């Protein structure tokens, strides 16, 4: 705490909470929407299915669910179709373009708000979803610490950009930065350690087959699909470290 903040505290006024999210980035100025015009709606039903897999594994039926960086809001809409009618859903995003896409999906139990969850007043959540968000954040340690008190349980879905295949392919990691605005690159080990170092208790995790489910149209990706699947059957960790193509679902508190 600096001298100004100390003086404010002595005067009885709490210092303003600072967000670890940069106020100027492609998610806000429209650049991200230009590069990703559907805001990944095509994979939303699949993500909702993977989330349900984790919830069912633990017989966990939350009554309030919030999503950080909800994008077009299709993931929480898909979850609403699968979960008990008393469950309420809230989606937050700092992008006005994303919230404009999400608003038509609103209903009595599903609400969207243009807000930074780190500093916004939010209802208490049973479960907070953070899906492919951490790799977009410059100060991701501060971001994770700010989110922790927002919910009892947190469910993360992490991109795992660090693999041998991505390291040796020219431009592979830069594409993640240029098109998807990934500022951080992780593998399973570094991501789990980061969660532990920011105070999270890891309850469960598993890989999700994004590269199998969404192989894309390029011939190279289709050739990798059966190889990834077979290698993964033999040794999951080694397959992901070498060939990539998988993401990581982590339940924590």
DRENNULO-459697 format. One record per residue: residue in one letter; x, y, z of N, C-alpha, C, O in turn. Coordinates in steps of 0.1 Angstrom, whole numbers, padded with zeros to 4 digits, always signed. Each point is the difference from the previous one (the first is absolute). Layout:
<recs>
AXYZXYZXYZXYZ ...
</recs>
This chain:
<recs>
X+0009-0012+0000-0009+0012+0000+0009+0012+0000+0009+0001+0008 X-0011+0009-0017+0008+0012-0001-0005+0010+0010-0010-0002+0008 X+0017+0014-0007-0003+0010+0010-0014+0006-0001-0007+0003+0010 X+0002-0002-0023-0013+0006-0002-0011-0010+0005-0009+0004+0006 X+0011-0017-0010-0009-0010+0005-0001-0001+0015-0010-0001+0006 X+0022+0002+0000+0001+0000+0015-0008+0011+0006-0007-0001+0010 X+0008+0013-0016-0007+0012+0005-0015-0002-0001-0007+0004+0009 X+0003-0009-0021-0014-0003-0002-0006-0009+0010-0011+0001+0006 X+0019-0012-0002-0004-0009+0010-0001+0006+0013-0010-0003+0008 X+0019+0012-0004+0000+0007+0012-0013+0009+0001-0005+0002+0011 X+0001+0004-0022-0011+0008-0001-0013-0007+0000-0011+0006-0001 X+0011-0019+0000-0012-0009+0000-0005-0003-0014-0010-0007-0001 X+0017+0011-0009-0004-0003-0014+0009-0011-0006+0012+0001+0000 X-0019-0011-0004+0008-0012-0006+0006+0004-0014-0007+0007-0008 X+0019-0011+0006+0006+0003-0013-0008-0007-0011-0005-0011+0002 X+0004+0017-0014-0008-0005-0011+0007-0013-0005+0012+0000-0002 X-0019-0011+0001+0005-0012-0005+0004+0001-0014-0007+0004-0009 X+0020-0008+0006+0005+0000-0013-0002-0013-0007+0002-0010+0006 X-0006+0011-0019-0002-0013-0007+0014-0004-0007+0007+0008-0005 X-0005-0021+0005+0012-0005-0007-0002-0001-0015+0010-0003-0007 X-0022+0006+0002-0003-0001-0014+0004+0014-0006-0005+0010+0004 X+0012-0010-0015+0004+0012-0007-0012+0006-0006-0008-0006-0006 X+0006+0020+0008-0012+0006-0005+0000+0002-0016-0010+0004-0006 X+0021-0006+0000+0002+0002-0014+0005-0013-0006+0011-0004+0001 X-0020-0003-0008+0004-0013-0007-0010-0003-0011-0011+0007-0001 X+0014-0016-0008-0008-0003-0011-0014-0005+0003-0009+0001-0009 X+0007-0006+0021-0014-0004+0004-0009+0012+0001-0012-0001-0001 X+0018+0012+0004-0008+0012+0003-0002+0009-0013-0011+0005-0003 X+0022-0004-0005-0001+0009-0011-0006-0006-0013+0000+0007-0010 X-0004-0020+0011-0007-0006-0012+0009-0008-0008-0005-0007-0009 X+0018+0007+0011+0010-0008-0008-0003-0015+0001+0001-0008-0009 X-0003+0004+0022-0003-0015+0002-0012-0005-0008+0000-0011-0006 X-0010+0019+0006-0013-0004-0007+0003+0000-0015-0005-0009-0007 X+0013+0018+0002+0003+0000-0014+0007-0013-0004-0002-0006-0011 X+0011+0001+0019+0008-0012-0003-0008-0013+0004+0003-0011-0006 X-0012+0012+0015-0008-0012+0004-0015+0004+0000-0006+0002+0011 X+0000-0001-0022-0013+0006-0001-0012-0008+0007-0010+0006+0003 X+0012-0019-0001-0010-0007+0007+0003-0002+0015-0008-0006+0007 X+0019+0012-0003+0004-0001+0014+0000-0014+0006-0004-0002+0011 X+0007-0008-0020+0002-0014+0004-0014-0006+0004+0000-0010+0008 X-0011+0015-0013-0012-0006+0003-0001-0015-0005-0007-0008+0007 X+0014+0005-0017+0000-0014-0006+0005-0010+0010-0004-0012-0001 X+0012+0015+0011+0005-0010+0009-0007+0001+0014+0004-0007+0009 X-0014+0016-0008-0007+0002+0013-0007-0012+0005+0001-0003+0012 X-0009-0004-0020-0007-0011+0004+0009-0011+0005-0002-0007+0010 X+0013+0005-0017+0010-0010+0004+0006+0004+0014+0002-0009+0008 X+0002+0022-0006+0005+0004+0013-0010-0003+0011+0004-0004+0011 X-0016+0007-0014-0011-0002+0010+0000-0015+0004-0002-0004+0012 X+0003-0005-0022+0000-0014+0003+0012-0004+0008-0002-0009+0009 X+0014+0015-0011+0012-0003+0008-0002+0005+0014+0004-0007+0010 X-0010+0018-0008-0003+0006+0013-0010-0010+0008+0002-0003+0011 X-0012-0001-0018-0010-0010+0006+0007-0013+0004-0003-0006+0010 X+0013+0002-0018+0008-0012+0004+0006+0002+0013+0000-0009+0009 X+0007+0020-0007+0006+0003+0013-0010+0001+0011+0003-0006+0011 X-0014+0013-0013-0010+0001+0011-0006-0013+0003-0002-0003+0012 X+0000-0005-0021-0006-0014+0002+0009-0009+0008-0004-0008+0008 X+0017+0010-0011+0010-0009+0007+0000+0003+0014+0003-0009+0008 X-0007+0021-0003+0000+0003+0014-0014+0002+0005-0002+0004+0012 X-0008-0007-0020-0014+0001+0004-0003+0014+0006-0006+0002+0010 X+0012+0008-0017-0001+0014+0004-0011+0007-0008+0000+0000-0012 X-0010+0005+0019-0011+0007-0007-0001+0015+0006-0008+0002+0008 X+0017+0007-0013+0000+0013+0005-0013+0008-0004-0007-0004-0009 X+0003+0013+0018-0012+0008-0002+0003+0013-0006-0009+0006-0006 X+0021-0001+0007+0004+0013-0007+0013-0002-0007+0010-0005+0006 X-0010+0009-0019+0012-0002-0008+0004+0013-0007-0009+0006-0006 X+0021-0001+0007+0005+0011-0007+0010-0004-0010+0008-0009+0003 X-0007+0017-0014+0011-0003-0009+0008+0013-0003-0006+0010-0003 X+0019-0011+0005+0009+0011-0002+0004-0001-0015+0005-0010-0005 X-0006+0021-0002+0003+0000-0014-0009-0009-0008+0004-0009-0007 X-0017+0012+0008-0011-0008-0005-0001+0001-0015-0006-0009-0007 X+0013+0018+0000-0002+0002-0014-0014+0001-0005-0007+0009+0006 X+0003-0017-0016-0014+0001-0005-0010-0006+0009-0012+0000-0003 X+0016-0006+0014-0009-0006+0010-0006-0013-0003-0009-0005+0007 X+0014-0002-0018-0006-0012-0004+0003-0012+0010-0008-0009+0001 X+0019+0010+0005+0004-0011+0010-0010-0001+0011-0006-0011+0003 X+0003+0023+0004-0009-0001+0011-0015-0002-0005-0008-0006+0007 X+0005+0010-0019-0013-0003-0005-0001-0015-0002-0011-0006+0003 X+0021-0001-0008-0001-0014-0002+0000-0007+0014-0007-0010+0001 X+0014+0015+0009-0001-0006+0013-0014+0002+0006-0005-0010+0007 X-0001+0021-0010-0014+0002+0005-0009-0011-0005-0009-0004+0007 X+0011+0000-0019-0009-0010-0006+0002-0014+0006-0008-0009-0001 X+0020+0007+0008+0004-0013+0005-0003-0001+0015+0000-0011+0005 X-0001+0022+0002+0000+0000+0014-0014+0003+0006-0009+0003-0007 X+0008-0005+0021-0012+0002+0007-0006+0013-0003+0007+0010+0000 X-0021-0009+0000-0006+0013-0003+0002+0011+0010-0002+0012-0003 X+0006-0016+0015+0002+0011+0011+0014+0006-0001+0002+0010+0007 X+0007-0015-0015+0013+0005-0001+0000+0014-0008-0007+0001-0010 X+0014+0008+0015+0001+0014-0006+0014+0002-0005+0010-0005+0005 X-0009+0012-0017+0012+0001-0007+0003+0015-0002-0009+0008-0003 X+0022-0004+0004+0005+0014-0003+0012-0001-0008+0009-0007+0003 X-0009+0015-0014+0012+0001-0008+0006+0014+0000-0008+0010-0001 X+0021-0009+0002+0007+0013+0000+0011+0001-0011+0006-0010-0002 X-0005+0021-0004+0011+0002-0009+0003+0015-0001-0008+0008+0002 X+0021-0006-0004+0005+0014-0002-0002+0006-0014+0001+0012-0002 X-0005-0021-0007-0002+0004-0014-0014+0004-0003-0009-0008+0002 X+0006+0021-0006-0013+0004-0004-0005-0008-0012-0012-0002-0001 X+0020-0002-0008-0004-0008-0011-0005-0014+0004-0010-0005-0005 X+0017-0001+0015-0004-0013+0005-0014+0000+0007-0008-0008-0003 X+0007+0019+0011-0013+0001+0007-0012+0003-0009-0011-0004+0002 X+0014+0011-0013-0010+0003-0010-0004-0014-0007-0012-0001-0003 X+0021-0008+0001-0004-0013-0005-0007-0008+0010-0009-0008-0003 X+0012+0010+0016-0006-0009+0011-0014+0005+0004-0008-0009+0003 X+0005+0022-0004-0012+0005+0005-0013-0007-0005-0009-0002+0007 X+0009-0001-0020-0012-0007-0005-0003-0014+0006-0011-0005-0001 X+0021+0000+0008-0001-0013+0006-0005+0001+0014-0003-0010+0007 X+0001+0022-0002-0005+0002+0014-0014-0006+0002-0008+0000-0010 X+0005-0004+0022-0014-0003+0004-0001+0002+0015+0009+0006+0006 X-0019-0011+0000-0003+0003+0014+0011-0006+0010+0002+0006+0011 X+0005-0016-0016+0010-0006+0009+0014+0001-0006+0009-0007+0005 X-0007+0015-0015+0013+0001-0007+0002+0015-0003-0008+0006-0008 X+0018+0000+0014+0003+0014-0001+0014+0002-0005+0009-0007+0004 X-0007+0018-0012+0013+0004-0004+0003+0014+0003-0009+0009+0001 X+0022-0006+0003+0004+0013+0004+0013+0004-0006+0010-0008+0001 X-0009+0020-0006+0013+0005-0004+0008+0005+0013-0003+0010+0005 X+0012-0018-0001+0007+0003+0013+0013-0008+0001+0001-0011-0006 X+0008+0016+0014+0012-0007+0004-0003-0007+0013-0002+0007+0011 X+0001-0020-0011-0004-0007+0012+0010+0002+0012-0004-0001+0011 X+0016+0004-0014+0010+0002+0010-0004+0012+0010+0003-0001+0012 X-0009+0011-0018-0004+0012+0008-0015+0002+0002-0004+0008+0008 X-0004-0015-0016-0014+0002+0001-0007-0007+0012+0006-0009+0005 X-0017+0015-0001-0008-0006+0011-0008-0011-0006-0008+0003-0009 X+0011-0015+0013-0007-0012-0006-0007-0008+0011+0004+0001+0012 X-0015-0008-0016-0006-0008+0010+0010-0012+0004+0009-0003-0007 X-0012-0003+0019+0009-0011+0004-0003-0012-0009-0012-0004-0002 X+0022-0002-0004-0002-0012-0009+0003-0013+0007+0010-0001+0008 X-0017-0009-0012+0004-0014+0004+0012-0004-0009+0009-0007+0004 X-0010+0011-0017+0010-0004-0010+0003+0012-0009-0009+0006-0005 X+0022-0004+0003+0004+0010-0010+0008-0007-0011+0009-0008+0002 X-0013+0011-0014+0006-0006-0012+0010+0010-0006-0003+0012-0002 X+0016-0017+0000+0010+0008-0007+0006-0008-0011+0009-0008+0002 X-0015+0010-0014+0003-0009-0011+0008+0007-0011-0004+0010-0006 X+0017-0015+0005+0009+0006-0010+0001+0015+0002+0000+0008-0010 X+0002-0004+0022+0001+0015+0003+0014+0003+0005+0005+0011-0004 X+0001-0019+0012+0012+0003+0007+0011+0004-0009+0009+0008+0002 X-0008-0015-0014+0011+0002-0009-0002+0014-0007+0010+0003-0008 X-0021+0004+0009-0001+0013-0006+0004+0011+0010+0000+0012-0004 X+0004-0015+0016+0002+0010+0011+0015+0003+0002+0007-0010+0002 X-0004+0022-0003+0015+0004+0003+0004-0004+0014+0009-0007+0002 X-0017+0012+0008+0003-0003+0014-0009-0011+0005-0010+0002+0007 X+0013-0014-0012-0009-0011+0003+0001-0005+0014-0009-0006+0006 X+0020+0009+0001+0001-0004+0015-0010+0009+0007-0007-0004+0009 X+0008+0017-0012-0010+0009+0007-0014-0003-0003-0009+0001+0008 X+0006-0005-0021-0013-0003-0004-0005-0012+0007-0012+0000+0005 X+0020-0011-0003-0004-0012+0007-0003+0003+0015-0009-0005+0006 X+0017+0013+0000-0002+0004+0014-0012+0008+0002-0008-0002+0010 X+0005+0011-0020-0013+0008+0001-0012-0008-0001-0010+0003+0006 X+0010-0014-0014-0011-0008-0002-0004-0010+0011-0011-0003+0002 X+0022+0000+0006-0002-0011+0009-0012+0002+0010-0007-0009+0002 X+0006+0021+0004-0011+0002+0010-0014+0001-0007-0010+0001+0008 X+0009-0001-0021-0013+0003-0006-0009-0012+0000-0012+0001-0002 X+0017-0013+0005-0008-0012-0001+0005-0011+0009+0012+0000+0003 X-0020-0009+0001+0004-0012+0008+0009-0009-0009+0011-0003+0004 X-0016-0001-0015+0007-0008-0010+0003+0007-0013-0007+0009-0004 X+0018-0012-0002+0004+0005-0013+0003-0011-0010+0007-0010+0004 X-0012+0012-0016+0003-0010-0010+0007+0007-0012-0005+0009-0006 X+0018-0013+0004+0008+0006-0010+0001-0009-0012-0001-0013+0001 X+0002+0019-0013+0003-0008-0012+0012+0008-0007-0002+0011-0004 X+0013-0018+0004+0013+0006-0005+0004-0005-0014-0001-0012-0002 X+0005+0022-0006+0007-0004-0012+0014-0004+0004+0006+0005+0009 X-0001-0016-0016+0013-0005+0003+0009+0002-0013+0001-0009-0008 X+0004+0021+0007+0007+0004-0012+0014-0006-0001+0006-0001-0011 X+0000-0002+0023+0014-0004+0000+0000-0015-0003-0003-0009+0008 X+0008+0005-0020+0002-0014-0004+0012+0000-0009+0004+0010-0006 X+0002-0022+0004+0011-0001-0010-0005+0004-0014+0008+0006-0007 X-0019-0011+0004-0006+0003-0014-0001+0015-0002+0004+0005-0011 X-0009+0002+0021-0001+0015-0002+0014+0007+0000+0002+0010-0006 X+0007-0016+0014+0013+0006+0001+0008-0001-0013+0008+0009-0003 X-0010-0020-0004+0009-0002-0012-0007+0005-0013+0006+0002-0010 X-0019+0001+0011-0007+0005-0012+0001+0016+0000-0004+0007+0009 X+0010-0002-0020+0003+0014-0001-0014+0008+0000-0009-0003-0008 X+0008+0012+0017-0011+0009+0001-0012-0006+0008-0010+0007+0001 X+0011-0019+0004-0012-0006+0007-0003+0008+0012-0012+0003+0002 X+0021+0001+0007-0003+0007+0012-0003+0014-0003-0009+0006+0006 X+0015+0000-0017-0004+0014-0003-0014+0001-0006-0007+0010+0002 X+0002-0021-0008-0014+0000-0004-0009+0001+0012-0011+0007+0000 X+0014-0014+0011-0008+0001+0012+0000+0014+0005-0011+0004+0006 X+0022+0003-0008+0000+0014+0005-0007+0009-0010-0008+0009+0004 X+0010-0010-0017-0005+0009-0010-0015-0002-0002-0007+0010-0001 X+0002-0022+0001-0014-0002-0003-0009-0001+0013-0010+0005+0001 X+0016-0012+0009-0008-0003+0012+0004+0008+0012-0005-0001+0011 X+0015+0010-0013+0005+0009+0010+0005-0007+0013-0003+0004+0011 X+0010-0016-0013+0005-0007+0012+0013+0008+0003+0010+0000-0007 X-0009+0005+0020+0012+0007+0004+0008-0009+0009+0012+0003+0002 X-0018-0015+0002+0008-0009+0009-0002-0014-0007-0010-0003-0006 X+0021-0005+0008+0000-0014-0005+0002-0009+0011+0010+0001+0008 X-0018-0012-0007+0001-0009+0011+0000-0015-0005-0004-0003-0011 X+0009-0005+0020-0003-0015-0001-0007-0004+0013-0002+0009+0009 X-0001-0021-0007-0007-0005+0012+0007+0003+0012-0005+0006+0010 X+0018-0009-0009+0008+0002+0012+0001+0015+0004-0002+0003+0012 X+0005+0006-0021+0001+0014+0004-0013+0006+0004-0001+0008+0009 X-0010-0013-0015-0013+0006+0003-0005-0005+0014-0005+0008+0008 X+0007-0021-0005-0004-0005+0013+0009+0007+0011-0005+0003+0011 X+0018-0002-0014+0008+0007+0010-0004+0014+0003+0000+0005+0011 X-0004+0002-0022-0005+0014+0001-0012+0001+0009-0001+0009+0008 X-0008-0018-0010-0012+0000+0009+0004-0002+0014-0006+0006+0009 X+0015-0016-0006+0004-0002+0014+0007+0012+0006-0002+0003+0011 X+0010+0004-0020+0008+0011+0005-0009+0012+0003+0004+0009+0007 X-0016-0009-0013-0010+0011+0003-0011-0004+0009-0010+0007+0002 X+0012-0018+0006-0008-0003+0011-0012-0009-0003-0008-0002+0009 X+0008-0004-0021-0011-0009-0003+0003-0015+0004+0011-0004+0000 X-0022-0003+0005+0001-0014+0002-0005-0007-0012-0012+0001-0003 X+0020-0009-0003-0004-0008-0012-0008-0013+0005+0006-0008+0007 X-0018+0007-0012-0008-0012+0004+0000-0010-0011-0001-0012+0004 X+0001+0015-0016+0000-0010-0011+0004+0007-0013-0002+0012-0001 X+0006-0020-0009+0003+0006-0013+0000-0012-0010+0003-0011+0003 X-0005+0015-0015+0001-0009-0011+0002+0007-0013-0003+0012-0001 X+0009-0019-0009+0002+0006-0013-0013+0000-0008-0008-0009+0001 X+0006+0019-0010-0011+0000-0009+0005+0000-0014+0009+0007-0003 X-0016-0015-0006+0006-0002-0013-0004+0010-0011-0006-0003-0010 X+0010+0016+0013-0004+0011-0009+0006-0003-0014-0007+0002-0010 X+0019-0006+0009+0006-0002-0013-0005-0012-0008+0001-0001-0012 X-0008-0008+0019-0006-0012-0006-0014+0005-0005-0004-0004-0011 X-0003+0011+0020-0014+0004-0004+0000+0011-0010-0010+0000-0008 X+0020+0009+0008+0000+0011-0010+0013+0000-0007+0008+0009+0002 X-0007-0018-0011+0013-0002-0007+0002+0011-0011+0011+0002-0004 X-0022+0005+0000+0002+0010-0010+0001-0005-0014-0001-0013-0002 X+0003+0021-0008-0001-0004-0014+0014-0003-0006+0000-0006-0011 X+0011+0009+0018+0013-0002-0007+0003-0015+0001-0002-0007+0010 X+0009+0003-0021+0004-0015-0001+0008-0004+0012-0001-0011+0005 X+0011+0019-0001+0009-0003+0011-0007-0003+0012+0003-0009+0008 X-0014+0017-0005-0007-0003+0013-0008-0013-0001-0001-0007+0010 X-0004+0004-0021-0007-0013-0002+0009-0012+0001-0004-0010+0006 X+0016+0012-0010+0010-0011+0001+0004-0002+0015+0003-0011+0004 X-0002+0022+0003+0003+0000+0014-0011-0007+0009+0003-0005+0010 X-0015+0007-0014-0011-0005+0008+0001-0014+0004-0001-0003+0012 X+0002-0007-0021+0001-0014+0004+0013-0003+0008+0000-0008+0009 X+0011+0015-0012+0013-0002+0007-0002+0005+0014+0005-0007+0010 X-0011+0019-0008-0002+0005+0014-0009-0010+0008+0003-0003+0011 X-0014-0002-0017-0009-0009+0006+0007-0013+0005-0001-0004+0011 X+0009-0002-0020+0007-0012+0003+0011+0002+0011+0001-0008+0009 X+0007+0019-0011+0011+0003+0010-0006+0002+0013+0005-0004+0011 X-0017+0011-0010-0006+0004+0012-0005-0013+0008+0000-0001+0012 X-0004-0009-0020-0005-0013+0006+0012-0007+0007-0002-0007+0010 X+0014+0009-0015+0012-0006+0005+0006+0007+0012+0003-0006+0011 X-0002+0019-0012+0006+0008+0011-0006+0015-0001+0005+0007-0009 X-0014-0004+0017-0007+0013-0001+0010+0012+0001+0000+0009-0008 X+0008-0009+0019+0008+0012+0002+0011+0001-0011+0002+0012-0005 X+0004-0023+0001+0010+0001-0010-0006+0004-0014+0006+0008-0007 X-0018-0013+0004-0007+0004-0012-0003+0015-0001+0002+0006-0010 X-0006-0001+0021-0004+0015+0001+0013+0008-0001+0000+0011-0007 X+0011-0015+0014+0012+0008+0000+0006+0000-0014+0006+0009-0004 X-0007-0020-0004+0006-0001-0013-0008+0005-0011+0004+0009-0008 X-0017-0013+0007-0008+0003-0011-0010+0011+0003-0006+0006-0010 X+0003-0003+0022-0010+0011+0004-0014-0004-0004-0003-0012-0002 X-0005+0022-0001-0014-0003-0004-0010-0003+0011-0012-0002-0003 X+0016+0002+0015-0009-0002+0012+0000+0013+0008+0010+0007+0001 X-0020-0006+0007-0001+0010+0010-0002-0006+0014-0002-0012+0001 X+0002+0020+0009+0000-0005+0014-0012+0006+0007-0001+0012+0002 X-0008-0021+0004-0011+0004+0008+0004-0002+0015+0004-0011+0003 X-0005+0021+0005+0005+0000+0014-0011+0005+0009-0005+0011-0001 X+0001-0020+0011-0010+0004+0010+0009+0004+0013+0008-0008+0004 X-0011+0019+0001+0008+0005+0012-0009+0008+0010-0012+0002-0003 X+0018+0001+0014-0007+0009+0009+0010+0009+0007-0004+0008+0009 
</recs>
